[in-house]
Amino acid sequence: MQCIKTYAATTIVANYLEIMPEIGRKLPHAAIAEWMALNDIEPEDVLNTTPQAIRTRLAGLIGHSRSRPPSAA
């Protein structure tokens, strides 16, 4: 069950990152999952909150240059 929650959360984050002007592209799920772990974003945090709260949190993290998701190779 944890795998399904993690996949769902990374899919949600991937979709939001893709539409954010700062990122604007698809990133690998593995890279997103690692980035989420580095920034203490739990799958439950993503799945049990509102879309606006997710966008706000991601925008805040993206604003810090050290918190940017890795770019795809």
Phi, psi and omega in degrees: 000323180298322179298320180293318178296319179295316179297316180298316181294317180293328176294317178298312180297318179300317180295318178293318180296324181296325182270352178284132181300330181293332181251294171066021178206164177284140176239152179296142181301324180297318179294321179293317179299318178294317179297319178298317180296319179295332181256016177055042175260109180274148177306321179296327177299321181284317186285336185250032179222175181276155177303320180296321178294322178296311180301317180297316180294316179296318179298321177295319179290322180293329180297336177269119186301328180286345183262004182294143175296149179295149178276150180288143181277000000 
